[in-house]
Amino acid sequence: MGKHAKTRQYERVVEFMMTGQPVQPEEIVQHFKNTDLESTMYRLPAYLSDIRQNGGIIRVRKNGKKIDTYQLINIECFDRKGRWIEASATG
């Protein structure tokens, strides 16, 4: 696996979701308040899409049309820095 020179923005979101617990969108935005990622939180759905494209499974719980929580299901497929680890051949 190649190394990234710079952490991608969606990887920072993965790092925050690594607990495997459901997280409200407001919690994610609050976590990145006063950081360089704060001004791009309007792109949260795009970051979640990037996570999915890289193999992440995200459970979305809704109340009508409003999203209540996001939950990263396959946390074992990411390293502690939020980068995708290739799945093993035994899976």
N, C-alpha and C positions, 0 to 999 in steps of 0.2 A: 504494500500500500504506500502510495506516495505521501510526502509530507506537505502540508500547507505552510506557506510562509506567514500567512496571517489567518487568524481565526475568522471564520465566516459568521455573519450575523445570526443565521439560524442556529449555528452550533452553540451560541450563547443562550438561546432560548431552550435548546435541548438540555444544556447544563442545569438550567433552573428547573426543568421538568423531570430531572433524573430521580426524584423521590418515588415516582410511580403513582403518586397520589393525585386525585383530581385537583386542578388549579383553575380558579376563575380568571377570565381575561383581565379583570381589573388588578388581580394580584400580579400578573406578569408585567403589566404596564407600571404598576407601583414599584416593582423590583428594579426596573430599569430607569426609574426616575433619577434625574441628576447624573446620568451617564451619557456617553456618546450615542447610545442606542435609543435614548428617549425620543428624539425627534423623528425616529423612523418607526415608532410603534403603530402608526396607522397601517404599516405593512405586515402586521402580525399574521393575517391570513396567508400572505405570500410566504412568510417564514415557515408556517405550518405546512404549507404545500411543498416547500423545499425539503422539509423533514420527511414527508411521505414519499417524495420522489427518491430519496436516498435510503428507503427501506423502513422508515419509522411507521409504527402503527399508532394512530392517535384516535382515541375514543372521544367523541363529542357528545355531550349531553345538552339537550335543548329543552326549553320551556316555551312551547309554541315556536316562534321564529327566533327568539332570543337565546343565545348560547349561554348556558350556565357554567359549564366547566369543560376543560380539555384534560385528557389524561394520556400520557405516553405509556403504552402497553409493553413494548419490547425493549425495556431499558438495558437488558443484558447485551443488546446488539450495538451499544454505543460505549465509547470509552469515557473516562471521567471528564474529558474536555469537550464532550458532545460530538465527537467524530464517529462516523459509522465504522464498525468493525465487521469485516466480512463474515457472513454466516458460515458455520462449520458444515462440512459435507455430511455429517451424521444426522443433521436436523431434518 
